[in-house]
């Protein structure tokens, strides 16, 4: 489980703004944190062990969101 400092650092590097506070936390197979960023945006960060299939899942979700399907658009790709 990653702490707030690690999540905030990832947000700064990947989303361009650090996390100022956690809005919620949940998860079973993955750690999920709702974050308020320093620039006022809200984002949901999903953390789980690396698996090669995750890149494909993210690409499909991005394609669906771009086509108008009602799902969240990924803001950043999977990272290790």
C-alpha positions in Angstrom: 0.0 0.0 0.0 1.4 3.4 -1.0 1.3 6.3 1.4 0.1 9.8 0.6 3.6 11.1 -0.1 4.2 8.5 -2.7 0.8 9.1 -4.3 1.4 12.8 -4.3 4.8 12.4 -5.9 3.3 10.3 -8.7 0.5 12.8 -9.2 3.1 15.6 -9.5 5.1 13.6 -12.1 2.3 12.1 -14.1 -0.5 14.6 -13.8 1.4 17.9 -13.3 0.1 18.7 -9.8 0.7 17.0 -6.4 -2.2 15.6 -4.3 -3.3 18.1 -1.6 -5.7 15.6 0.1 -7.2 12.2 -0.2 -11.0 12.4 -0.8 -11.6 8.7 -0.3 -9.8 5.3 -0.1 -11.1 1.9 -1.1 -10.1 -1.2 -2.7 -9.9 -5.0 -2.7 -7.7 -6.2 -5.4 -6.3 -2.7 -6.0 -5.6 0.4 -3.8 -8.0 3.2 -5.0 -7.6 6.8 -3.8 -9.7 9.7 -4.8 -7.4 12.8 -4.8 -7.8 16.5 -4.9 -4.8 18.0 -6.8 -3.1 21.3 -6.1 -4.5 22.8 -9.3 -8.1 22.0 -8.2 -8.7 18.9 -10.3 -10.0 15.7 -8.8 -8.6 12.4 -9.9 -8.9 8.7 -9.0 -5.7 6.8 -8.7 -5.8 3.0 -9.0 -2.7 1.1 -7.8 -2.2 -2.6 -8.3 0.6 -5.0 -9.0 2.1 -4.7 -12.5 0.6 -7.1 -15.1 1.3 -6.8 -18.9 -2.4 -6.8 -19.7 -3.0 -3.5 -17.8 -1.5 -1.5 -20.7 -4.1 -3.1 -23.1 -7.0 -2.5 -20.7 -5.9 1.2 -20.4 -5.7 1.6 -24.2 -9.2 0.1 -24.6 -10.7 2.3 -21.9 -9.1 5.4 -23.5 -10.5 4.4 -26.9 -14.0 3.9 -25.5 -13.9 7.3 -23.7 -12.8 9.0 -26.8 -15.6 7.4 -28.8 -18.2 8.8 -26.3 -18.8 5.7 -24.2 -19.7 6.8 -20.6 -16.5 5.8 -18.8 -13.7 7.8 -17.3 -10.8 8.7 -19.6 -7.4 7.6 -18.3 -5.3 10.7 -17.5 -2.0 8.8 -17.5 -0.9 5.4 -18.6 0.2 2.6 -16.4 3.6 3.0 -14.8 5.8 0.7 -12.8 
